[in-house]
């Protein structure tokens, strides 16, 4: 297992590029650690990561 650090924008561009205009730059710049790397990430896993990242950023916005 090799950990790989990527940005959310890398994941979005690879699997769901049509979502780019709907995400904030702060969300797109989020660092994501992938246990087995970007090359084996499945589309459904990518969508789950995107959804969780959006929720986390919304939660942070409510705390400020």
Backbone as JSON, one array per atom type, in Angstrom:
{
  "sequence": "XXXXXXXXXXXXXXXXXXXXXXXXXXXXXXXXXXXXXXXXXXXXXXXXXXXXXXXXXXXXXXXX",
  "N": [[0.83, -1.19, 0.0], [0.6, 2.1, -0.93], [0.56, 5.35, 0.09], [-0.96, 8.24, -1.28], [-0.99, 11.66, -1.86], [-3.37, 13.86, -3.01], [-5.12, 16.53, -4.68], [-8.51, 17.62, -4.3], [-9.4, 18.65, -6.67], [-7.95, 17.23, -8.6], [-9.13, 14.73, -8.48], [-11.78, 15.36, -9.18], [-11.43, 16.43, -11.77], [-10.59, 14.15, -13.13], [-12.69, 12.21, -12.96], [-15.22, 13.49, -12.78], [-15.44, 15.97, -14.41], [-17.37, 17.83, -15.2], [-18.39, 18.85, -12.89], [-16.71, 20.79, -11.95], [-17.25, 23.68, -12.19], [-19.08, 24.04, -10.14], [-17.93, 23.75, -7.71], [-16.21, 25.24, -4.97], [-13.15, 27.11, -4.92], [-11.64, 26.69, -2.62], [-12.58, 24.22, -1.8], [-11.76, 22.64, -3.97], [-9.02, 22.8, -3.65], [-8.51, 21.22, -1.5], [-6.64, 18.83, 0.31], [-6.36, 15.4, -0.22], [-5.87, 12.24, 1.09], [-5.02, 9.26, -0.33], [-5.24, 5.88, 0.16], [-4.4, 3.76, -1.54], [-3.62, 5.08, -3.78], [-4.23, 7.23, -6.66], [-4.55, 5.94, -9.09], [-6.05, 3.56, -8.86], [-8.48, 4.31, -7.94], [-11.97, 4.14, -7.89], [-14.85, 5.26, -9.82], [-17.24, 5.52, -8.23], [-16.16, 5.67, -5.68], [-14.7, 8.01, -5.94], [-16.8, 9.86, -6.2], [-17.94, 9.66, -3.67], [-15.85, 10.68, -2.08], [-15.8, 13.31, -3.03], [-18.36, 14.2, -2.21], [-18.14, 13.97, 0.6], [-16.08, 15.77, 1.09], [-17.27, 18.21, 0.34], [-19.31, 18.36, 2.28], [-17.74, 18.54, 4.61], [-16.51, 21.03, 4.26], [-18.75, 22.66, 4.31], [-19.58, 22.26, 6.94], [-17.4, 23.37, 8.31], [-17.72, 26.02, 7.56], [-20.01, 26.72, 8.94], [-19.09, 26.68, 11.51], [-17.53, 28.91, 11.73]],
  "CA": [[0.0, 0.0, 0.0], [1.34, 3.35, -1.02], [-0.29, 6.52, 0.27], [-0.76, 9.3, -2.27], [-1.7, 12.89, -1.56], [-3.87, 14.53, -4.22], [-6.12, 17.55, -4.38], [-9.85, 17.25, -4.74], [-9.53, 19.02, -8.08], [-7.42, 16.13, -9.42], [-10.16, 13.68, -8.5], [-12.93, 15.87, -9.93], [-11.04, 16.53, -13.19], [-10.44, 12.82, -13.72], [-13.94, 11.44, -13.05], [-16.43, 14.3, -12.91], [-15.02, 17.34, -14.77], [-18.53, 18.72, -15.34], [-18.68, 19.4, -11.57], [-15.72, 21.82, -11.6], [-17.8, 25.02, -11.97], [-19.96, 24.07, -8.99], [-17.15, 23.63, -6.48], [-15.43, 26.41, -4.59], [-11.71, 26.91, -5.04], [-11.17, 26.14, -1.35], [-12.9, 22.78, -1.84], [-10.91, 22.02, -4.98], [-7.64, 22.77, -3.17], [-8.41, 20.3, -0.36], [-5.75, 17.68, 0.15], [-6.99, 14.1, 0.03], [-4.91, 11.14, 1.17], [-5.56, 8.01, -0.88], [-4.46, 4.75, 0.67], [-3.8, 2.97, -2.61], [-3.28, 5.94, -4.91], [-5.24, 7.72, -7.59], [-4.72, 5.08, -10.26], [-7.04, 2.5, -8.68], [-9.72, 4.88, -7.4], [-13.14, 3.87, -8.72], [-15.74, 6.43, -9.93], [-18.15, 5.65, -7.09], [-15.34, 6.12, -4.55], [-14.4, 9.41, -6.21], [-18.0, 10.62, -5.89], [-18.07, 9.68, -2.21], [-14.84, 11.62, -1.59], [-16.28, 14.66, -3.38], [-19.49, 14.52, -1.34], [-17.65, 14.16, 1.97], [-15.31, 17.01, 1.12], [-18.23, 19.32, 0.32], [-19.94, 18.4, 3.61], [-16.76, 19.02, 5.59], [-16.35, 22.46, 4.06], [-19.98, 23.31, 4.78], [-19.54, 22.22, 8.4], [-16.41, 24.36, 8.74], [-18.29, 27.36, 7.34], [-20.98, 26.95, 10.01], [-18.36, 26.88, 12.77], [-16.87, 30.23, 11.74]],
  "C": [[0.87, 1.25, 0.0], [0.37, 4.52, -0.93], [0.06, 7.57, -0.79], [-1.61, 10.5, -1.86], [-2.09, 13.57, -2.87], [-4.82, 15.65, -3.78], [-7.48, 17.05, -4.87], [-10.03, 17.58, -6.22], [-8.99, 17.93, -9.01], [-8.45, 15.02, -9.56], [-11.34, 14.13, -9.37], [-12.6, 15.92, -11.42], [-10.99, 15.16, -13.87], [-11.78, 12.12, -13.94], [-15.19, 12.27, -13.31], [-16.09, 15.75, -13.28], [-16.18, 18.32, -14.92], [-18.92, 19.36, -14.0], [-17.78, 20.58, -11.2], [-16.35, 23.2, -11.35], [-18.64, 25.15, -10.69], [-19.23, 23.99, -7.65], [-16.34, 24.89, -6.23], [-13.95, 26.08, -4.69], [-11.13, 26.29, -3.77], [-11.43, 24.63, -1.28], [-11.96, 22.07, -2.8], [-9.46, 21.89, -4.52], [-7.44, 21.82, -1.99], [-7.48, 19.15, -0.67], [-6.47, 16.41, 0.59], [-5.89, 13.05, 0.05], [-5.6, 9.86, 0.68], [-4.66, 6.86, -0.47], [-3.72, 4.0, -0.44], [-3.52, 3.78, -3.87], [-4.44, 6.23, -5.84], [-5.54, 6.73, -8.71], [-5.77, 3.99, -10.1], [-8.35, 3.0, -8.1], [-10.86, 4.65, -8.39], [-14.06, 5.1, -8.76], [-16.67, 6.61, -8.74], [-17.4, 6.1, -5.84], [-14.99, 7.6, -4.7], [-15.6, 10.29, -5.85], [-18.2, 10.73, -4.37], [-17.07, 10.66, -1.59], [-15.27, 13.05, -1.85], [-17.4, 15.08, -2.43], [-19.04, 14.79, 0.1], [-16.88, 15.46, 2.09], [-16.22, 18.24, 1.14], [-18.89, 19.47, 1.69], [-18.99, 18.94, 4.66], [-16.58, 20.53, 5.47], [-17.6, 23.24, 4.5], [-20.01, 23.34, 6.31], [-18.55, 23.24, 8.94], [-16.96, 25.77, 8.6], [-19.28, 27.7, 8.44], [-20.29, 27.22, 11.34], [-17.73, 28.26, 12.87], [-17.83, 31.33, 11.85]]
}
